[in-house]
C-alpha cells in the first residue's frame, strides 16, 4: 500500500506527555510525522491544580505545540479531533478542523495513539453536571471561578445556613490531585484571603476531602499517606476516609460512612478528582480492532505497546492496559513519567522497525512518586526512599520546574512561586470566562434553594 | 435622611482607573466606601491588545480588587451588576450578585459612578455578532482564539481563495487600539509564526487597517500620524484611509472609498476598534435624573463632575461629558489619565464637602499621549514635544510598567517582554476558552461558504 520511495508516514494522535516524546524521539528518523491534537498547545497537567486555585496563570503551564516543535523539520501539526480509526485503510478520521472541515482522513504507515485519561463518575454521568474537574485549562479555570465566586457569595450572604454552604468545599478523591487541590483551597482560606474579606472569616471555610479507601494517596507507602494526612489536617482539611459518595447535586453531597450511616453536606463547590478512566480515543481504537475496552475504558496492547494483530499501531499512556505474553495485565501507575517513557519507547520501536529490527518489550523504570500537600510540604517515594516535608517539597519543586517546557515558563512560574511563598498571596485569582455564564451557573444553583428558604 | 452619628457612606460604581483612584483617595477620609464592580479584578485595559495577540497572559494585566484594597480598612468590595439608580432614595440597585441574589439596594450619601465606555457599531448592532472587540479579558481572549485559529485553518485549507480569507485580518478604526492591534498582528505574521507553519507562509498574511478619517491616530499631531502610518506600512499593514465600513458579515467586510467605489474584502477575522460610546450605566444614570444621554451615550455633568441638581452624585471618565457654566461641552480625550485624575478629584471633592468646603472645577492636566506601533516603535506627544521611534517606545514601556498595578505583575510583564524582544516569540498564544465553542464559531463562519464553493 505504501510507496517504497515515499518516506514512512507516522501519525501521532495526542500532544500530551506521551505523544510529544514520541514525536521528539523521531526527530532524526527518516519519517514524516503528523501530530494531531484537539488543542494547539501541550499542557503541563501536573500543575493544573495551581491554575485552579489562582497560583499560576494558564499560559504559564501550557506551550504552543508549534513553538515546541518549530525546529523539528519532519513534523507537521494538525489541530483537530480524531473520532475514528480505520485500521484496514490505515487512516485516522478527523473532525472539528479549524477551517470547519469534517471527516478528513489522514493516512499512516505507523500510528501512535496517546490520548490520555478522563474522569469517570462510576456510572453516575449526571454528577458531571454539578461537580467540577481539573483536567483541561478550561475546567481548571471553571474551578477557579467557582472557588473565588464562593467566597464572594459568602461575603454578601445574609443567611447563615447558605453562607456555610458557600464556605464548604468538597473534594472527592484522595489521590494526588485531590490532596493537592484540598491543600491549596485550605491555604487560600487560611493564608491568602483572610484580609480580603470583612463580613466573613475565610479561615472558617470547611474543606472536606472524601476518599473511598482507608487512606489518602493509596499509591504511596502507608507511612507517607499518614504523614500527608497529618499535614492536610494541620492545614484545616477534614478527611473523610472509607467514605463513599452516594449522590451529589447542585448544592450538596450525600455520603456513606464505613458503618453505613449516610451524611449530607450542603455545599456549592464540589471538585471531582476520583475515578480516572481512558479517554474516548481508547474506545474508538478498540472499536476499530473489533474488541471491547476493559472496564476502565482502556484498550489492550501487547508488551511492545502494539495492538494485537496490528504491529503498525502503537497505543500508550493512561488509555492502555499492557498485557504480557501470558495475557496478564502489567500494572502501571497513571503518571506522566509512564507516558513519557512509553512515548520515547514508541519512537525507538518505530526507528528499530525501519531498520528491520524488533524491539524488546517496554519496561517501566520507576523514577518515583511525588505529591505536594500545601506550602513547603510534600511526600516523595523515590526508589524506595521515603521522604516528606520540606526536602520532599524541594524535590517536587525541582522536578516540576525541570519538566516544565520552555525557559520563559520556568522563569514565570519561579517568579510566581517565589512571590506566593513570601507574601502568601496569589496573583491569578480572577473570576473570568464569561462573567455571565459564571453568574448564571451560580444563580441556577442558588435560586431553587432560595425559594425553599425564603 | 442620613444619621449624623453614622459615617458618611460613599458608593463607588466601577473598579476601573477612575473608580479605583476615587476609592484610594478616600483611604484616610472618615467615610465608609462600598466599591461595586461586575468583576472581581481591576483590568489594565491599555495592554489588553497584548493579551489579544498572545504577548501577555490575562492574569498579568489584571489584579484582584480585594488584593489591591486589602490594606484599606474603610472599603468593602461587592461583586455585582448595577442596573438602576434611585437618586431620590439615594440607592443603587444591584443584580447578578455572586450568591444569586437580584435587586439588592445599597444606600449612599455620596455616589461616584465610573463605568467607562464600550464600542458602538454606528447603529449596526448586528455587526457585533461578526466583529471582535478588545474591551474585556474575555473578548481579548476571543480575539486571540480567532487570530491563532485563522492561521491553523489556513495551514490545512486546500482552497486558495478560502486560505486567503483565513489569512486576511481586518481592523476597523485607526485610533491607538486599532493601530496597536494591527501592528501586533503584522509582527506575529512576520516575526513569530513563519517557522511554525509549513504549508503556508504566514508572512503573506494581509492586515488591513480601515480608518474613516484621513489619517490614523487622529488625536495626535499630523506629523506623528504620518510617522506611525509609515511604521505600520513597513510592518506590512495596508492602510485604507478615508474609507468607511458599509457592511460586514461572517466572512467579509464591505467598504466605501473616498471616491465612492465600494470594496469587498473576504476575511474570517474582523477586529472592531472604532466608535467608542458610554457604557450602559450612563443611560441608567441619565434615566434616574430624567434626562437624555448625548448621542454617544454620555451623561452630562457640571464642571465639578456632579450631576445637575444632585451635588451628592459624581460621574466621571468616558461615560460623561463635562459641561462648563455656559453649558458648553469641555472636550476631554478618552484616556486612562483623564479617568484617574477625575477619580482623584472626586475623592478630594468628597473630603472637601465633608469639611463644608466647595471644590474648584475639575481641570485636566494633559500628561501626553502615547501609542505603540509594533516592536520598539511608538509615537508620543508629551506637552507639545513630539517624539517617535525607539525613544518614544521606551517612554511608552516605562509608563506602562509604572502604572501596572502590583510588583509581581510588573516583573512578569517585564520578563515576557524581554523574551519577546529577544526571541520575537510570544508565549501566550493558546487557543482556549471552550475549544468547542471556538470550533463551532469557525464552523458557522466557514460552513455556508463551503457549500457555495464546493
Interface residues (C-beta under 8 A of the other chain):
Chain A: X38 X39 X40 X41 X57 X58 X59 X60 X62 X63 X64 X66 X67 X70 X71 X76 X78 X79 X80 X81 X96 X97 X98 X99 X100 X101 X104 X137 X138 X148 X149 X150 X152 X153 X154 X155 X156 X157 X162 X166 X193 X195 X196 X197 X198 X199 X406 X408 X409 X411 X412 X415 X416 X419 X425 X427 X428 X429 X430 X431 X432 X433 X434 X435 X436 X439 X442 X443 X445 X446 X447 X450
Chain B: X38 X39 X40 X41 X57 X58 X59 X60 X62 X63 X64 X66 X67 X70 X71 X76 X78 X79 X80 X81 X96 X97 X98 X99 X100 X101 X104 X136 X137 X138 X148 X149 X150 X152 X153 X154 X155 X156 X157 X162 X166 X193 X195 X196 X197 X198 X199 X406 X408 X409 X411 X412 X415 X416 X419 X425 X427 X428 X429 X430 X431 X432 X433 X434 X435 X436 X439 X442 X443 X445 X446 X447 X450
